[in-house]
Amino acid sequence: MKMKRELIMAALLAACLPLAAQDDAVKLDPELKDYKPVSGISGNLNSIGSDTLNNLMTFWVEGFAKYYPNVKIQVEGKGSSTAPPALIAGTSQLGPMSRKMKAEEIDAFERKYGYKPRLIAVALDGLAVYVHKDNPIKSLSMQQVDAIFSSTKKRGGKDITRWGDVGLAGEWANKPLSLYGRNSASGTYGFFKELALDKGDYKSSVKEQPGSASVVQGVEGDLGAVGYSGIGYKTSGVKALPISFRGGAIPPTQKNTENFNYPIARYLYIYMNKDPVKGTDPLVKEFMRYVLSKQGQEVTIKDGYYPLNAKKVAENLALLEE
């Protein structure tokens, strides 16, 4: 009888697993509208900016090319800080950024053109704190994240250098933390510094990586590692930890990111030069319309990020028309 009950329980558990997986699956808002191509679109564009958005931009360009095979778009992703100067110089028409422009970047653009750059939100990211898949840690608080990565510890608490400092025991207690992060050209570097570190300073021991994928690869290959990178770069070799801030620990799921309950959630952006008199360049406008369509937002899921809902898409489409 005992064996029979165990088999029944196992069968019930197995039956529930597809439902759980379905609940966790990233969903597209059914109200998003299909992209409808238009005639007369041709030319060349350059995109210079965020490494976090590099794969997304490449996928979007590939999707856009199916409608307009004669359009050529070059994508370069070396960091968000490269977007503003490229837009100002006119060497790019698209400036993907994983943070908003700083006041001095906006001022420099406005001095050149007499108006501000146009900001369009294009996707959602739960900026993740990753550890090796075999690390038994369950979650971290924002105070602990700050004490791990920051030398200034503006959120208080003691310095954290070993895994025992965050409650791990046994062989993990004295294992030192190995820190991975982005370089200063990255918008992710600046966003994490502002939000997670409360504008504090990074420790000199953080191994700065040139790209988002490099951070995750570093954590994958280092048992004691912890690093931060976009949720779109998650692999089977790492865990994205739930983070607590004034409440329980929140994982970076689609729902928690969309409602900003996950404390390190952010929008990803594309900046562009929209002349208030002449309007938006037709090719730029059409590319952005594709990005904000059902097909464009499906790409965010393909790349591991989260799509915008129909309401947010409508708000940003309106910004193309203003």
Beta strands, then each sheet from edge to edge (+ up, - down):
strand 1: 44-49
strand 2: 72-77
strand 3: 94-97
strand 4: 118-126
strand 5: 128-132
strand 6: 140-141
strand 7: 178-182
strand 8: 207-209
strand 9: 225-229
strand 10: 238-240
strand 11: 243-244
strand 12: 249-250
strand 13: 265-272
sheet 1: 1+ 2+
sheet 2: 3+ 13- 4+
sheet 3: 8+ 7+ 9+ 5- 10+
sheet 4: 6+ 11+ 12-
end
